[in-house]
Amino acid sequence: MEENGGTSVPWYPQEWTAHPRALVVDHWPLARTALSALLRESGAVGTVTTARSAEAAWLDHRDNRADIVITDCDLRRPRDGLRLGRHLKDSRRPPMVLVYSEHNDPDVVFECLEGAADSFVHRSVEPETLVDAVRRLVTGRPTWITSDQTAPDGLGAAPHPAWPAGDAQPGRDMLTECMTVREREVLDLLLRRYSNDEIATHLHLARQTVKNYVSTVMQKLEVSSRRELHGWARRTDPWPRMSQAGAR
């Protein structure tokens, strides 16, 4: 599978939320057919294509540029779906990835959190819950539901599996208490996968100034790389509280 060699291309969810292109990846024909039909009939997405393997899914995304990919954890080989998710997130135009699986192992969910996916939904949920999770992801809001969880109103409102129940999620407080308006704008664009040069152009700043802001943001969030930053973002679901710096 090809990767982008570090080239970042901005992702704008607002550009395709009306008719997003979905790709359903599952080894079983009946599951592919049922899930793609559910998504079409619900109106949650526009067009839907299917693939039975990670390799076929990669080729489909290369040719059709899916906006959202719904994949099982295991395809032809165990955890093929997670490996597919990582490759897709590293591609030139990364789609949103939702893992839809019967697995409930903490290590599987943790791997999704660490960059393999943007959402995780257990196969035990009702069809409308999965559709709601897809609708949320289309607008940049993650959902994490394991088999021992009941989806609350808003789905993503439940404590994330990475955080003990009742504990505050520190990343959210950092956003509001420790960052300037400009730092929030830079963070917003980082989460949209802008490169430093693209941030500089968008905010009309010098490249070195952007580098300084990026360094400050990462220090405040206690992350050392963009990969860690995106892992933090998935754990804390900051999108609803971001500024609209990237809106067009």
Beta strands, then each sheet from edge to edge (+ up, - down):
strand 1: 22-25
strand 2: 48-51
strand 3: 68-71
strand 4: 96-101
strand 5: 119-122
strand 6: 144-145
sheet 1: 2+ 1+ 3+ 4+ 5+ 6+
end
